[in-house]
């Protein structure tokens, strides 16, 4: 078992029935408690904000360079969101420093300007994304934090620096416990 986070506002989350674990903010709401979520996804919401986390198991994309892999997933998200525009501010790799087989994370920070829920006003959304390439199982596990920076909604704004801290904790502690998940 990975060590539990010592930070009081984080706890270990079992994803996909415990096949993956990660350290996540304690206040997160599991969307599957509220509505149907596809078997290939785990979705969490931060209460009182529009910030969300989506963990998705996807077929490995036909790209080999880290930058191309994560840009493909970022561009796919922009397309799915009907983003008016999108930009990438950084791409890096976070190595797994534990003694397990979880692959390193390719990490991207960017923004997308999207129209939410058929509204005319546009939202500016911080996108924090990590891709874990599970080569032997032809899978890409994509973690996306969606953090509205400017929103037409009345909900309180999520603190971007807290979201980045949460994202970094989530990615660093992300552990694939059972590779049978991808079989």
N, C-alpha and C positions, 0 to 999 in steps of 0.2 A: 504494500500500500504506500502511495506517496505521502510525504509528511503533510499534515494539515497546516493550513496557513495560520500564522500566529496573529494575524490582524483580525480584530474582533468583528469587522463588518464583512468578512469573507467566510465561506464554508465550502466544503467539498461537495460538488454536485455530481451525481451519477447521471450520465447521458446514455441514451440508447440502452436502457436496462442495466447500466453499470459497465458496459463494454468500453466506455470512455469515461474518464473522470477529469474534473477541472475545478479549480478554486474560483468561486463566483460570489458576487455580492449577496449578502443574506436577504436583502429586501426584494430580490427579483421574484416576479410572479411567473409561474410556469403556465404558458398559454394553453397547454393540453388539459389543464384543469378547467378551462373556460370554453374551449371549442376544439373541434377535430384538427389535428396537425398531421401532415403526412408522415409515414413511418421513417422516411429518410431525413426528417428534420426534428430539431429541438428548438423551440422558440420561447424566449423569455422577455418580459417587459419590466422596465423600471416604473414603479408606481408614480402617479402624478406627473409623468413626463411622457413624451412620445419616443423616448429612447428604447431601443430593442436590441436583442442579441438573437441571431439565427445561426445555428450550427447545422450544416447540411452535408450529406454524403452524396457526392456526385461521381459520375463516370470520369475517369482521368481524361483531361483534355490533351489533344495531340500537339503539345508544346513541350520543349525540353529545357529551355532557359528559364531560370527562376522568374525573371522580369516578365517574360512572355506568358508564363503560366498565370501569374497573379493578375496581370493586365487583362488577360482573357476573361477571368472571373469578374473583375471590376467592370469591364465593358459590358459583360452579360447582365450584370446587376443594373447598370445605367440603362441598358436597353429595356429590361423588364420593368424598370421604374419610369419609363418614358422620360428620362432626364433631359432637360433642356440643354444642359451642358454638364461636363464633368472634368475634373482635373486631379492629377496625382501629384502630391507634394513629396512623398518619399517611398522608397522600397528598400527593404533590408531583409536579412535572414537572422532568425533567433535560433541558435543552436540548442539542442536538447543536452543539458549537462547532467542528466540522470543516467543511470545504468540500465536503460530500457530501450526498446526498439521503436519508440515513437520517433517519427522523422522530424527534422528541423522544420520550423515554420517560416514560410515566406510571408513577409508582413508588408502591408501597404497602408499608407495614410493618404486620404484624398477627400474630395468634396463632390457632391452632386447637387444640382438645382432641379427639384422635382415638383410636380403638381400633385398634391395629396388628395385622395378621395374625391376626384372630379371637381376640386375647387379651382378657381381662376388664380388665386394668389399662389405664388411659388414659395417653396420651402428650401432653404439652404441646409444641406445635411452633411455632417462630418461622417465619413465612412472609414472605419478601422477594420481592416480585413486581414485574415491569416489563412494561408493554404498549407495543409499538411498533405504532402503527396505520399500516398501509400502505394508505392511502385509495384510491389509483388501482388497486390490485389486490384490493380488498375482503378484506383479510386483517388479522388481528391476530396479531402474533408475541408470544407470552407466555413470559417468562423467570421461572421460579419456583425459589427456593432454599428447600428444606425443611430446617429446622434443629431437631432435637429438643432441647428444653430440659430436660424431665423425661421419662425413658423407663424402661420396665420391662426393657429389654435391657441386657446386661452390657457392650456396647461403650462405649468412652470417649465422653464428651460433646464435641461440637464447641464451640469457643470462639465465642460469639455475636458478639463484637466483631471477631474475625478474619473470620467469615462476612460481616458487614456490609461490611468492607473489601473482601473478595473480590467481593461483590455490586456494590458501587459501581464497582470497577474493570471488572467484566464489563459493566455497563450503560454506563458512560462510553465504553468502547472498542468497543462493539457497533456493527458496520458492515455494512450490506447492500451487498454488492459487486455482485451480479447479481440485478436485479429479475425476471429471467426465471424465477427460482425459483417465483414466484407465478402464472405463466401457466397 
